[in-house]
Amino acid sequence: DIILAISNSGETTELFEMIRAVKPLGILVVTLAGNLNSRLARLSDVVIDVGVPREACAFGLAPTASTTAALAVGDALAVVLTRKKNFNINDFRNFHPGGHLGRRLMVPVVQLMKRGENIPKVVVGASMEEVIDEMNRKGLGATLVMDKEGKLMGIFTDGDLRRAITRWGSELYERVIEDVMTRDPKTVTVDSSVADALQIMERFLITVLPVISEQGSVEGILHLHDLLGKGQVEFRITNQVIE
């Protein structure tokens, strides 16, 4: 176990007494302190310096800049730990089931996906003029490509459009969607959760996912914004003081 203690002065009596009581148990104590010579800092195993030149308070007394510094370093530690522990979307869902984000991750994608006429879609054989018009009207930065039976054949995104312009130039409007679409796009099924969709988006660096049935027909489309609802940090460690 590890105790993370936060004290700007490092002289908080209640915190000092608590740390002194648990030290014999062999628990590692990491302290965020603004005074490296304080009692709490000397008692800790690792000290992270969050000292500030002065408080933002007009009188230089009320904790303002110091609390912001502690908050920033605390967030940085949390981010580093999630990476070191390979903490993923499912872990977040399991450890935060009661919070708003945790509950949202367990929601089935069918509750958030766009359906029917809100789905940007064209059929095979569509001209580039039709494709771009559909993308502009639906505003998701992509359009699905289906056959006449409604089965998903591919996807065409803003990124595909940029690459097509680079390749075809002024001849792009002479092409049909099959010439430029991405075939076999990443998808989720109607019984997938928001957590499942976010993992795919994160892994493949995409923001749009088609939602299909078990038979491969298009049921909806998800954008990253629908799911969310609208550098590695390094510390220099010297003599067990992280600066």
Secondary structure as UniProt FT lines:
FT   STRAND          2..7
FT   HELIX           13..22
FT   HELIX           23..25
FT   STRAND          28..33
FT   TURN            36..37
FT   HELIX           39..43
FT   STRAND          46..49
FT   TURN            58..59
FT   HELIX           65..84
FT   TURN            85..86
FT   HELIX           89..95
FT   TURN            97..98
FT   HELIX           100..105
FT   HELIX           109..111
FT   HELIX           116..118
FT   STRAND          121..123
FT   TURN            124..125
FT   HELIX           128..138
FT   STRAND          142..146
FT   TURN            148..149
FT   STRAND          151..157
FT   HELIX           158..168
FT   HELIX           169..174
FT   HELIX           177..180
FT   STRAND          182..183
FT   STRAND          188..189
FT   TURN            190..191
FT   HELIX           194..204
FT   STRAND          208..212
FT   TURN            214..215
FT   STRAND          217..223
FT   HELIX           224..228
FT   STRAND          237..238
FT   TURN            239..240
FT   STRAND          241..242
//
